[in-house]
Amino acid sequence: MFRKKRPEPTISRAQALDMVPVRNEAVAITALPGGLVQLAYPLAIKPWFGRLADKVGLWDGKPMTKTVELDEMGTFVWRHIDGTRSVRAIARAFTETYEVQPREAELAVTAFIKTIGQRGIIGLK
């Protein structure tokens, strides 16, 4: 009758830092003044919502997109996501550029990567 919630798979900190972020090819990148970046990414629409929005005439069937403007540090991380660098390597470059402690860089980079990963902007391999 009731389904048990599956436990979330857990990975170690070292495994997470060794993962390689990969950009979603459906994301449109726009350069902004000052060297910053704006990302436009497609929204995942639940099928029931799409049918409802279509019924009431609020959706034309085209993919919905959302935009996000990255700050200087977000832009730095985004530019280092190339499909070959690990999260650890990006954090190391972040440490050198912004002269922060390695642990602080790891926390900042992983939090950013988690956020854009949840939005479907990147994937991890």
N, C-alpha and C positions, 0 to 999 in steps of 0.2 A: 504494500500500500504506500508506504513512504520510502523514498530512496535515501540511502545513506550518502552523505556528501563524501566524495572521494578526497583523500588527503592530497594536498598540493605536493608535487614532487619537489624535493629540496636538493639543492646542490651546495657544495662547499664554496667558501669565499674564493679559494684558489681557482676552482673550476669556473666560477662566474667571471673572474678577472681574465681567464684564458679564452673566453668566448670572443668571437669576432663579429662586431656589428656590421650589417649589410643594409644599404639603403633600399627602400621600396621604390621601384622604377616608376610607379604611378604618381610619385610626389613631384610637383612642379616647384622649381627653385627660382626665386627672383632676387637679384642683387639690390640692396638698398643703399642709400647714401651712407657714407662712413664705413663701408666695407661689411655691413651687416647683411643678414640673409632672412628672407621670408619664405616659408614653406607652405604650399597648398596641397592638402592631402585629401583623398576620398574618404567619406564617412561610411562606415558599415551600417546599413539600414536593416533592421529586423524585418523579415518578410511580412509580418502582420501589420507593422507600421506603414510599410510601403503600400500595401493594399488599401489600408484606411485612408492614407493621404491621397491616393489616387482616386478613391471613391468620392471624396469631398472636394476634389479638384485642386488640392494644394501641391501636387507633385506632377511634374511633366515627364517623369521616367528617367531623366538624366541623372547621372551620379551626383550626389550632393558632395560639396567640398567644404573644407574649413581651412582657414589660414592661421598661421602662427608666426610671429616675428621673433627671431632669436636675438638675444643680447650678445655682447662681445664674447663672453665665455661660451655661450651656446653655439655661436658661429664657429669658434675655434674648434670645439668638439666635432661639430657637423663636418667641417672641412677635413678632419682627420679620420672620419668614417669612410674608408675606401674599400672595404671588403677583405683587406689583408691584415690590418692592424688589430691587435687584440685590445680589449678594454684596458688591460694593464699597460700596454704601450701608449695608448692615448692618455692615460692618467700620468704616465711618466713625462710625456711631452707637456702636459698641462702643468706639472710641477715645475719643470724647467722654465716655461714661459712666464707663469704668474708668480713664481718664487713662493710657493706655499709648501707646507709639509706634505710628504707623500700620502699619508693617511687621509688628510683633508682633500687632496686631489682625487683620491680613489672614491671617497664618499660623494664628492660633487659630480664627478663623471658618471658614476654608477647611478646616482639619482636621476641625472638628466637622461641617460640612456634608458632607464626604466620608464620614465615618463613618455618619451617619444616612442618607445616600444609598445606601450599600452595604447597609444593612438594609432599604431599601424604604420608609423613613418619609417621604422626600421625593423629588421628581424635580427636574430642572433644565430650564429652557426658555431 
